[in-house]
Amino acid sequence: MSEELKNNLHEIKSEAKAYLETNIDYYSLLGFKVSAKATGFILKIFALSLFAVLSLFFLSFAAAFAIGKALDSNTFGFLIVGGFYILVAIIIYNLRKSIIDIPVLKKFSKIFFD
């Protein structure tokens, strides 16, 4: 009986060790998957933002020069475009929770919990 109990204890010990190793492997793969998805999401946002900012930069110069030509003063064209961006920044700041915070939180929640 004692020998059988020893064998069972050794078997339980080896099974528990295998279970823990499997769980460690699973959670390390899960962590890798989540970090890969999050990194991919951040890189996509960065790349899209970079191209959007560059496009906006050139369009702003074109608009400023066009407005400046229409008003016969490039200074006024640049002031109007700058004022427009300040107005947009104030609007975005006031609506930041609904347009930035909540969608980003939902996207990261989906990445981490799915």
URHUGI-V310472 format. One record per residue. RES is the residue in three letters. PSI is psi in radians with two decimals (none if undefined). OMEGA is omega as a letter, one per 40 degrees, with the letter a starting at -180 (999 if undefined). Layout:
RES&PSI&OMEGA  RES&PSI&OMEGA
//
This chain:
MET&-0.71&a  SER&-0.68&i  GLU&-0.68&i  GLU&-0.67&i  LEU&-0.72&i  LYS&-0.78&i  ASN&-0.74&i  ASN&-0.71&i  LEU&-0.72&i  HIS&-0.70&i  GLU&-0.74&i  ILE&-0.74&i  LYS&-0.79&a  SER&-0.64&i  GLU&-0.71&i  ALA&-0.70&i  LYS&-0.76&i  ALA&-0.70&i  TYR&-0.81&i  LEU&-0.72&i  GLU&-0.69&i  THR&-0.75&i  ASN&-0.72&i  ILE&-0.78&i  ASP&-0.75&a  TYR&-0.85&a  TYR&-0.52&i  SER&-0.68&i  LEU&-0.67&i  LEU&-0.74&i  GLY&-0.71&i  PHE&-0.75&a  LYS&-0.80&a  VAL&-0.77&a  SER&-0.61&i  ALA&-0.75&i  LYS&-0.76&a  ALA&-0.74&i  THR&-0.76&i  GLY&-0.73&i  PHE&-0.78&a  ILE&-0.73&i  LEU&-0.68&i  LYS&-0.79&i  ILE&-0.72&i  PHE&-0.81&a  ALA&-0.80&i  LEU&-0.70&i  SER&-0.71&i  LEU&-0.84&i  PHE&-0.61&i  ALA&-0.73&i  VAL&-0.74&i  LEU&-0.76&i  SER&-0.77&i  LEU&-0.64&i  PHE&-0.87&a  PHE&-0.67&i  LEU&-0.61&i  SER&-0.75&i  PHE&-0.75&i  ALA&-0.77&i  ALA&-0.72&a  ALA&-0.75&i  PHE&-0.64&i  ALA&-0.78&i  ILE&-0.72&i  GLY&-0.69&i  LYS&-0.70&i  ALA&-0.57&a  LEU&0.04&a  ASP&0.52&i  SER&1.91&i  ASN&-0.54&i  THR&-0.80&i  PHE&-0.63&i  GLY&-0.79&i  PHE&-0.62&i  LEU&-0.70&i  ILE&-0.78&i  VAL&-0.74&i  GLY&-0.73&i  GLY&-0.68&i  PHE&-0.77&a  TYR&-0.61&i  ILE&-0.73&i  LEU&-0.78&i  VAL&-0.72&i  ALA&-0.70&i  ILE&-0.74&i  ILE&-0.79&i  ILE&-0.69&i  TYR&-0.73&a  ASN&-0.48&a  LEU&0.31&a  ARG&-0.61&a  LYS&-0.74&a  SER&-0.47&a  ILE&-0.35&a  ILE&-1.02&a  ASP&-0.90&a  ILE&-0.83&i  PRO&-0.68&i  VAL&-0.73&i  LEU&-0.71&i  LYS&-0.73&a  LYS&-0.79&i  PHE&-0.60&i  SER&-0.71&i  LYS&-0.72&i  ILE&-0.80&a  PHE&-0.56&a  PHE&-0.05&i  ASP&none&999
//
